[in-house]
Amino acid sequence: MLLLIDIGNTRIKWARADAQGIGEQAAVVHANWTEQEFVQQVLDTGAKAERVVIANVGGKRMGDLVQAALLRHWQLQPQFMQSPAAAAGIRNAYPEPAKLGVDRWMAMLGGRALEAGPICVVSVGTAMTIDGVDASGGHLGGVIVPGPDLMVSSLLKNTSEIAQRAATGRTQEQLFADNTLGAIQQGAVQALAALVDRSVETMRDRLGRPPVLLLTGGASARLRGAIRSPGREIPDLVLRGLLVAADQPG
């Protein structure tokens, strides 16, 4: 039994995997979590694992907390993954490979396990990241921008009149909103969706064929209706990549 853990900026996601494959992903906001909460939410909700593999971009505190809990309650030392120069048929574009966010790397590995051709991997959470991979497994590089909630909160925190006008209002589905809060939220969603479409188009022009668009992350569903390019939502894409990485030698 393998326990896969993805510690993001806002949420922690996990699933167990065995010879039959990966189980259902669970996800919880981890702000102010204690060691005991991790034990109750993650360790006590399923069978004890023989190995624990982690992708952590949520900071040192959460990494230390999870490691301490696993050592104390399961007597297991977890394996914290990093981004290598190459693995599982993908070549990292970064000159210093370890500086590529491990969640992005795992999402690409998960994407390659699903699709043999070029892929455009988009993860939408606190930040939105976009990474391109060509048919040969070459990482084309990526893009990082604030996610929809961070875009909205940044605008509200750094303005006065806009923030006051947005104190009341409602979210709307159409592009042009009739209230300030709706206009801000639509602006964030539409801007991010347009960047996704631009990335897909750029890859198509560069590679001579459109990539398969793979969407993941807790806020990906909010962009789906605004993105014009066809694509698939894979909520557990990072965990799928962790499963691939766990099988790699070394």
Buried (B, 14 or more C-beta within 10 A) or exposed (E): BBBBBBBBBBBBBBBBBEEEEBBEBBBBEBEEBEBEBBBEBBBEEBEEBEBBBBBBBBEEEBBEBBBEBBEEBBEBEBEBBEBBEEBBEBBBBBEEBEEBBBBBBBBBBBBBBEBEEBBBBBBBBBBBBBBBBBBEBBBBEBBEEBBBBBBBBEBBEEEEEBBEBBEEBEEBEEEEBEBBBBBBBBBBBBBBBEBBBEBBBBBBEEBEEBBBBBBBBBBBEBBBEBBEBEBBBBBBBBBBBBBBBBEEEE
